[in-house]
Amino acid sequence: MKSSFSGFARQMPTFFRELEHNNDREWFAPRKELFETHVRAPMIELVTVLIERLRKFAPEHVADIPHNFHRKSLFYKK
């Protein structure tokens, strides 16, 4: 398992501001690869590092996350 997190791309704040105003599939579809490469992959890397460290520190607080968890929150509108 990877034990470091390299960070997010600099353009991600702009991506998220645009997503906030265009939270629909038509806008997202052509930007999906950008999301997968610069948002999802680094987030998985970060969460993996956090889980590894939490397992060492407080294993009773670590649970398995459903593989489809991200699908439940994508395109959610308040």
URMOPE-V82109 format. One record per backbone hydrogen bond with DSSP energy under -0.5 kcal/mol. CO is the residue of the C=O (numbers start at 0). NH is the residue of the N-H. If there is no record, write none. Layout:
# URMOPE-V82109
co=CO nh=NH
co=CO nh=NH
This chain:
# URMOPE-V82109
co=8 nh=11
co=9 nh=12
co=10 nh=14
co=11 nh=15
co=12 nh=16
co=13 nh=17
co=14 nh=18
co=15 nh=19
co=16 nh=20
co=17 nh=21
co=21 nh=23
co=23 nh=27
co=24 nh=28
co=25 nh=29
co=27 nh=30
co=28 nh=31
co=30 nh=34
co=31 nh=35
co=32 nh=36
co=33 nh=37
co=34 nh=38
co=34 nh=39
co=35 nh=40
co=37 nh=8
co=38 nh=42
co=39 nh=43
co=40 nh=44
co=41 nh=45
co=42 nh=46
co=43 nh=47
co=44 nh=48
co=45 nh=49
co=46 nh=50
co=47 nh=51
co=48 nh=52
co=49 nh=53
co=50 nh=54
co=51 nh=55
co=52 nh=56
co=53 nh=57
co=54 nh=58
co=57 nh=60
co=58 nh=61
co=60 nh=62
co=65 nh=68
co=67 nh=70
co=67 nh=71
co=68 nh=71
co=69 nh=72
co=69 nh=73
co=72 nh=75
